[in-house]
Amino acid sequence: MAETTKTEVMTTVAAVDLVPGNPPALVTIKRTVNNQGIERHITQKIFVRDPNLAQRLFAEVRPGDEVTLTLTTTWTDASYETNLSDFVLPLGREDALREVLAVR
């Protein structure tokens, strides 16, 4: 029987695109610099398997937004899968969004 392991990480990225579908996905980019000063941009497509989380993501996040993601990776002997398990907008943006939604 294959062993399954889950890991959870948080990372702050820029949203590039929100992709509808089954499952929907978020495309992100993150700038990294190694210890030699070489800059790289890492792009990732992250699936959103939770329908309630996907609905909230599409309502609150826009391309260009900075967002802190919680990613859960499920590892098996043969493969792995990474999915979005939560997200948080920067405090200022989240407060502004709440004010806009409260006015409606």
C-alpha positions in Angstrom: 0.0 0.0 0.0 1.3 3.4 -1.0 2.2 5.9 1.8 0.6 9.3 1.6 2.2 12.4 3.2 0.8 16.0 3.3 2.8 19.1 3.6 1.4 22.7 4.0 3.3 25.9 3.1 2.4 29.5 3.0 3.8 31.8 0.3 3.1 35.4 -0.9 2.7 35.7 -4.7 1.2 37.9 -7.4 -2.0 36.6 -9.0 -1.6 36.5 -12.8 -4.9 34.9 -13.9 -8.0 33.2 -12.5 -8.8 30.2 -14.7 -12.4 28.9 -14.7 -12.8 25.1 -15.2 -13.3 21.9 -13.4 -11.3 22.4 -11.2 -10.7 26.1 -11.4 -7.1 27.4 -10.9 -5.1 30.3 -10.0 -2.0 31.2 -11.9 0.7 33.0 -9.9 4.2 34.5 -10.2 6.8 35.0 -7.6 10.2 36.7 -7.9 13.1 35.0 -6.3 16.8 35.9 -6.0 19.4 33.3 -5.3 22.5 34.0 -3.2 24.5 34.9 -6.4 22.0 37.7 -7.0 20.4 36.0 -10.0 16.7 36.8 -10.3 14.1 34.3 -11.4 10.4 34.5 -11.8 8.5 31.3 -10.9 5.1 30.8 -12.4 2.7 28.2 -11.0 -0.8 27.0 -11.8 -2.6 26.0 -8.6 -5.8 24.1 -8.6 -8.7 25.0 -6.3 -10.6 21.8 -5.5 -12.9 23.3 -2.8 -15.9 24.9 -4.5 -16.5 27.4 -1.7 -12.8 28.5 -1.7 -12.9 28.9 -5.5 -16.0 31.1 -5.2 -14.4 33.3 -2.6 -11.1 33.4 -4.6 -12.9 34.5 -7.8 -14.9 37.2 -5.9 -11.9 38.7 -4.0 -8.8 38.3 -6.1 -7.9 40.1 -9.3 -4.9 39.7 -11.6 -2.1 41.8 -10.2 -3.1 41.4 -6.6 -0.6 40.3 -4.0 -2.0 37.3 -2.1 -0.7 35.0 0.6 -1.6 31.4 -0.2 -1.7 28.3 1.9 -0.8 25.4 -0.3 -1.3 21.7 0.6 0.8 19.1 -1.3 -0.2 15.5 -1.1 2.7 13.1 -1.8 2.4 9.5 -2.7 5.1 7.0 -3.7 4.2 7.6 -7.4 3.2 11.3 -7.6 2.2 14.5 -5.9 -0.6 17.1 -6.2 -0.6 20.7 -4.9 -3.9 22.5 -4.2 -4.9 25.8 -2.7 -6.3 25.3 0.8 -6.7 29.0 1.8 -5.6 32.5 0.9 -5.4 35.9 2.6 -5.2 39.3 0.9 -2.9 42.0 2.4 -4.5 43.7 5.3 -5.1 47.0 3.5 -6.7 45.4 0.5 -8.9 43.1 2.6 -10.2 45.9 4.7 -10.9 48.0 1.6 -12.8 45.0 0.1 -14.9 44.6 3.2 -15.8 48.3 3.1 -16.8 48.1 -0.6 -18.9 44.9 0.1 -20.6 46.5 3.2 -21.7 49.5 1.1 -23.5 47.3 -1.5 
